[in-house]
Amino acid sequence: MQQTQDLKYEVFKKSLLEYLFFGIESDELSKRIRRVLAAQLETLYVSYDDKSIDEALLLRTVKRLAEGLTADRNGELSGLFGFLSLQKNPLILVILLLKLTLICRYAKTHIEVCIANVVKCYEGYQEEDCVWVIQFLELFTIISTIYSENVEYSLVNMQDPTESQHLRADVEAHRIFSLQRYVASRLR
């Protein structure tokens, strides 16, 4: 966000797209999602294209992208969400939503509302018809909790280190511990 402070909105939208897909494997799925989001951004708030980005415009932009990835304010699933549900890979969607949350923390509540709208759309379905959505929700909950809460998670090997000479990926030998992070602002 520091790198985009003085950018005009039109340039910011292009930078936002680069940020969202940075570190995401460039396969056909991500290319298609990128094309859809690029088209959405291109027509988004064009009357502001020659103005500098500010927090209010950032918030509105992130909200519209979140709706484009999930469900709109009327509770209608986006075409992109429907497409992603057919791909059976919720990770890319979760990563994009997380990145939106990271650049605009004020949009987190709206993103959660969008996800609640997704849940409403699937209320009447049988569980076996919602497996992908359930996986998406579980993954989103875990990842958003890790990145947005003041909680630090540690994976600890519970075995005696002298007991084994090689690295083991034994699930039973490890535990996850959580610890609330210290926040200096609490003292103020």
C-alpha positions as a Markdown table, in Angstrom:
| # | Residue | x | y | z |
|---|---|---|---|---|
| 1 | Met | 0.0 | 0.0 | 0.0 |
| 2 | Gln | 2.9 | 2.3 | 0.6 |
| 3 | Gln | 4.0 | 1.8 | -3.0 |
| 4 | Thr | 0.6 | 2.8 | -4.3 |
| 5 | Gln | -0.1 | 5.9 | -2.1 |
| 6 | Asp | 0.2 | 8.5 | -4.9 |
| 7 | Leu | -1.0 | 6.5 | -7.8 |
| 8 | Lys | -3.9 | 7.4 | -9.9 |
| 9 | Tyr | -6.8 | 5.0 | -9.5 |
| 10 | Glu | -6.5 | 3.6 | -13.0 |
| 11 | Val | -2.8 | 2.6 | -12.4 |
| 12 | Phe | -3.7 | 1.4 | -8.9 |
| 13 | Lys | -6.2 | -1.1 | -10.3 |
| 14 | Lys | -3.5 | -2.6 | -12.5 |
| 15 | Ser | -1.1 | -2.8 | -9.5 |
| 16 | Leu | -3.9 | -4.4 | -7.4 |
| 17 | Leu | -4.3 | -7.1 | -10.0 |
| 18 | Glu | -0.5 | -7.7 | -10.0 |
| 19 | Tyr | -0.6 | -7.9 | -6.2 |
| 20 | Leu | -3.5 | -10.3 | -6.1 |
| 21 | Phe | -1.8 | -12.8 | -8.4 |
| 22 | Phe | 1.7 | -12.4 | -7.2 |
| 23 | Gly | 3.0 | -15.8 | -6.0 |
| 24 | Ile | 0.0 | -17.7 | -7.5 |
| 25 | Glu | 0.9 | -20.3 | -10.0 |
| 26 | Ser | 0.2 | -19.2 | -13.5 |
| 27 | Asp | -2.0 | -22.0 | -14.7 |
| 28 | Glu | -5.2 | -21.9 | -16.8 |
| 29 | Leu | -7.4 | -21.5 | -13.7 |
| 30 | Ser | -5.5 | -18.5 | -12.3 |
| 31 | Lys | -5.3 | -17.0 | -15.8 |
| 32 | Arg | -9.1 | -17.2 | -16.2 |
| 33 | Ile | -9.7 | -15.7 | -12.8 |
| 34 | Arg | -7.3 | -12.9 | -13.6 |
| 35 | Arg | -9.0 | -12.1 | -16.8 |
| 36 | Val | -12.4 | -11.9 | -15.1 |
| 37 | Leu | -11.1 | -9.7 | -12.3 |
| 38 | Ala | -9.2 | -7.5 | -14.8 |
| 39 | Ala | -12.4 | -6.9 | -16.7 |
| 40 | Gln | -14.2 | -6.1 | -13.4 |
| 41 | Leu | -11.5 | -3.7 | -12.4 |
| 42 | Glu | -11.4 | -2.0 | -15.8 |
| 43 | Thr | -15.0 | -0.9 | -15.5 |
| 44 | Leu | -15.0 | -0.3 | -11.8 |
| 45 | Tyr | -15.4 | 3.4 | -10.7 |
| 46 | Val | -14.0 | 4.7 | -14.0 |
| 47 | Ser | -15.0 | 8.2 | -13.1 |
| 48 | Tyr | -12.2 | 8.1 | -10.4 |
| 49 | Asp | -9.5 | 6.8 | -12.8 |
| 50 | Asp | -7.7 | 10.1 | -12.9 |
| 51 | Lys | -7.9 | 10.7 | -9.1 |
| 52 | Ser | -5.5 | 9.5 | -6.4 |
| 53 | Ile | -6.4 | 6.4 | -4.5 |
| 54 | Asp | -7.6 | 7.0 | -0.9 |
| 55 | Glu | -8.9 | 4.8 | 1.9 |
| 56 | Ala | -12.6 | 5.2 | 0.9 |
| 57 | Leu | -11.9 | 4.3 | -2.7 |
| 58 | Leu | -9.8 | 1.4 | -1.7 |
| 59 | Leu | -12.5 | 0.1 | 0.6 |
| 60 | Arg | -15.2 | 0.3 | -2.1 |
| 61 | Thr | -12.9 | -1.4 | -4.6 |
| 62 | Val | -12.0 | -4.3 | -2.3 |
| 63 | Lys | -15.7 | -4.7 | -1.4 |
| 64 | Arg | -16.7 | -5.0 | -5.1 |
| 65 | Leu | -13.9 | -7.5 | -5.8 |
| 66 | Ala | -15.0 | -9.6 | -2.8 |
| 67 | Glu | -18.5 | -9.6 | -4.2 |
| 68 | Gly | -17.1 | -10.6 | -7.6 |
| 69 | Leu | -15.3 | -13.5 | -6.0 |
| 70 | Thr | -18.2 | -14.7 | -3.8 |
| 71 | Ala | -21.7 | -13.3 | -3.7 |
| 72 | Asp | -23.2 | -9.8 | -4.2 |
| 73 | Arg | -25.2 | -7.7 | -1.8 |
| 74 | Asn | -28.4 | -9.3 | -3.0 |
| 75 | Gly | -27.1 | -12.8 | -2.1 |
| 76 | Glu | -26.6 | -13.9 | -5.7 |
| 77 | Leu | -23.5 | -16.1 | -6.2 |
| 78 | Ser | -21.0 | -14.6 | -8.6 |
| 79 | Gly | -20.3 | -16.4 | -11.8 |
| 80 | Leu | -16.7 | -16.6 | -10.7 |
| 81 | Phe | -17.7 | -18.4 | -7.5 |
| 82 | Gly | -19.8 | -20.9 | -9.5 |
| 83 | Phe | -16.9 | -21.5 | -11.8 |
| 84 | Leu | -14.4 | -22.0 | -9.0 |
| 85 | Ser | -16.8 | -24.4 | -7.2 |
| 86 | Leu | -16.7 | -26.6 | -10.3 |
| 87 | Gln | -12.9 | -26.6 | -10.2 |
| 88 | Lys | -12.9 | -28.2 | -6.7 |
| 89 | Asn | -9.9 | -26.1 | -5.6 |
| 90 | Pro | -10.8 | -23.5 | -2.9 |
| 91 | Leu | -7.2 | -22.5 | -2.2 |
| 92 | Ile | -6.9 | -19.8 | -4.9 |
| 93 | Leu | -10.2 | -18.2 | -3.8 |
| 94 | Val | -9.1 | -18.2 | -0.1 |
| 95 | Ile | -5.7 | -16.6 | -1.0 |
| 96 | Leu | -7.4 | -13.8 | -3.1 |
| 97 | Leu | -9.8 | -13.0 | -0.3 |
| 98 | Leu | -7.0 | -13.1 | 2.3 |
| 99 | Lys | -5.0 | -10.7 | 0.2 |
| 100 | Leu | -7.9 | -8.3 | -0.1 |
| 101 | Thr | -8.3 | -8.4 | 3.7 |
| 102 | Leu | -4.6 | -7.8 | 4.2 |
| 103 | Ile | -4.6 | -4.6 | 2.1 |
| 104 | Cys | -7.8 | -3.3 | 3.5 |
| 105 | Arg | -8.6 | -4.5 | 7.0 |
| 106 | Tyr | -11.8 | -2.5 | 7.1 |
| 107 | Ala | -13.2 | -4.7 | 4.4 |
| 108 | Lys | -12.9 | -7.9 | 6.5 |
| 109 | Thr | -16.5 | -7.5 | 7.8 |
| 110 | His | -17.9 | -7.1 | 4.3 |
| 111 | Ile | -15.9 | -10.1 | 3.1 |
| 112 | Glu | -17.5 | -12.1 | 6.0 |
| 113 | Val | -20.9 | -10.9 | 4.9 |
| 114 | Cys | -20.2 | -12.0 | 1.3 |
| 115 | Ile | -19.3 | -15.4 | 2.7 |
| 116 | Ala | -22.4 | -15.5 | 4.8 |
| 117 | Asn | -24.4 | -14.8 | 1.6 |
| 118 | Val | -22.6 | -17.8 | 0.0 |
| 119 | Val | -23.7 | -20.0 | 3.0 |
| 120 | Lys | -27.3 | -18.8 | 2.6 |
| 121 | Cys | -27.2 | -19.8 | -1.1 |
| 122 | Tyr | -26.3 | -23.4 | -0.1 |
| 123 | Glu | -28.6 | -23.8 | 2.9 |
| 124 | Gly | -31.1 | -26.0 | 1.2 |
| 125 | Tyr | -28.5 | -28.3 | -0.4 |
| 126 | Gln | -27.6 | -31.7 | 0.8 |
| 127 | Glu | -24.2 | -32.0 | 2.5 |
| 128 | Glu | -22.8 | -34.1 | -0.3 |
| 129 | Asp | -23.6 | -31.4 | -2.8 |
| 130 | Cys | -21.7 | -28.8 | -0.7 |
| 131 | Val | -18.4 | -30.6 | -0.1 |
| 132 | Trp | -16.4 | -27.9 | -2.0 |
| 133 | Val | -18.2 | -25.1 | -0.2 |
| 134 | Ile | -17.5 | -26.7 | 3.2 |
| 135 | Gln | -13.8 | -27.1 | 2.3 |
| 136 | Phe | -13.7 | -23.5 | 1.2 |
| 137 | Leu | -15.3 | -22.3 | 4.4 |
| 138 | Glu | -13.0 | -24.4 | 6.6 |
| 139 | Leu | -9.9 | -23.3 | 4.7 |
| 140 | Phe | -11.0 | -19.6 | 4.8 |
| 141 | Thr | -11.7 | -19.8 | 8.5 |
| 142 | Ile | -8.3 | -21.3 | 9.3 |
| 143 | Ile | -6.3 | -19.0 | 7.0 |
| 144 | Ser | -8.1 | -15.8 | 8.0 |
| 145 | Thr | -7.8 | -16.6 | 11.6 |
| 146 | Ile | -4.0 | -17.2 | 11.3 |
| 147 | Tyr | -3.4 | -14.0 | 9.4 |
| 148 | Ser | -5.9 | -11.6 | 10.9 |
| 149 | Glu | -6.1 | -12.5 | 14.6 |
| 150 | Asn | -3.5 | -11.7 | 17.3 |
| 151 | Val | -2.7 | -15.4 | 17.6 |
| 152 | Glu | 0.6 | -17.0 | 16.9 |
| 153 | Tyr | 0.6 | -20.7 | 16.0 |
| 154 | Ser | 3.5 | -23.1 | 16.6 |
| 155 | Leu | 4.0 | -26.6 | 15.4 |
| 156 | Val | 5.9 | -28.5 | 18.1 |
| 157 | Asn | 7.4 | -32.0 | 17.8 |
| 158 | Met | 6.4 | -33.8 | 21.0 |
| 159 | Gln | 8.9 | -36.7 | 20.5 |
| 160 | Asp | 12.3 | -36.8 | 22.2 |
| 161 | Pro | 14.7 | -35.4 | 19.6 |
| 162 | Thr | 17.2 | -38.2 | 20.5 |
| 163 | Glu | 14.6 | -40.8 | 19.7 |
| 164 | Ser | 14.8 | -40.3 | 15.9 |
| 165 | Gln | 17.8 | -39.4 | 13.7 |
| 166 | His | 15.8 | -38.4 | 10.7 |
| 167 | Leu | 12.9 | -35.9 | 10.1 |
| 168 | Arg | 9.5 | -37.5 | 10.5 |
| 169 | Ala | 6.2 | -36.2 | 9.1 |
| 170 | Asp | 4.4 | -38.2 | 11.8 |
| 171 | Val | 1.2 | -36.3 | 12.5 |
| 172 | Glu | 0.8 | -38.0 | 15.9 |
| 173 | Ala | 4.2 | -36.7 | 17.0 |
| 174 | His | 3.3 | -33.0 | 16.5 |
| 175 | Arg | 0.9 | -30.6 | 18.3 |
| 176 | Ile | -0.2 | -27.1 | 17.4 |
| 177 | Phe | -0.1 | -24.5 | 20.1 |
| 178 | Ser | -1.6 | -21.1 | 20.0 |
| 179 | Leu | -0.5 | -18.0 | 21.9 |
| 180 | Gln | -2.1 | -14.6 | 21.9 |
| 181 | Arg | 0.4 | -12.1 | 20.5 |
| 182 | Tyr | 1.4 | -9.2 | 22.6 |
| 183 | Val | 0.0 | -5.9 | 21.2 |
| 184 | Ala | 1.6 | -2.7 | 22.4 |
| 185 | Ser | -1.5 | -0.7 | 21.6 |
| 186 | Arg | -3.3 | -2.4 | 24.5 |
| 187 | Leu | -1.3 | -0.4 | 26.9 |
| 188 | Arg | -2.4 | 3.0 | 25.6 |
